[in-house]
């Protein structure tokens, strides 16, 4: 039988995991949308524009799943309060929450990707 994990440790871990999942999902969707906007600015042909718009519409999943994950996270936080569990703040660099920009593509890399044709 595996060792039993204390409720406060399990709740804290679950809350952190959900917060990180929401943050990672938001970053990914924002990156996709940003790159799609760059493609639209290049005034592609009708077929390419429709494909890019399809990509942008598909990123709508992030809003719905983010809302659901936040609801579950809020429920877990409520349970933690009811159980008088103190949830410490996450480390500043655990999920990029330090406010420091994360390294991304250079302008040359973006230009190179945008020039590539399927």
Residue pairs with C-beta under 8 A, 6 or more apart in sequence:
7 83
7 85
8 80
8 83
8 85
8 86
11 76
11 79
11 80
11 83
11 85
11 87
12 80
12 85
12 87
12 88
14 76
15 73
15 76
15 77
15 80
15 87
16 90
16 94
18 69
18 70
18 72
18 73
18 76
19 73
19 90
19 95
20 94
20 95
21 69
22 66
22 69
22 70
22 73
23 95
23 96
23 97
24 95
25 62
25 65
25 66
25 69
26 62
26 66
27 96
27 102
28 62
29 59
29 62
31 104
32 55
32 56
32 59
33 56
33 59
35 110
35 113
36 52
36 55
36 56
36 59
38 110
38 114
39 48
39 52
39 114
40 49
40 52
40 53
42 114
44 52
77 87
80 87
90 97
92 98
96 102
105 113
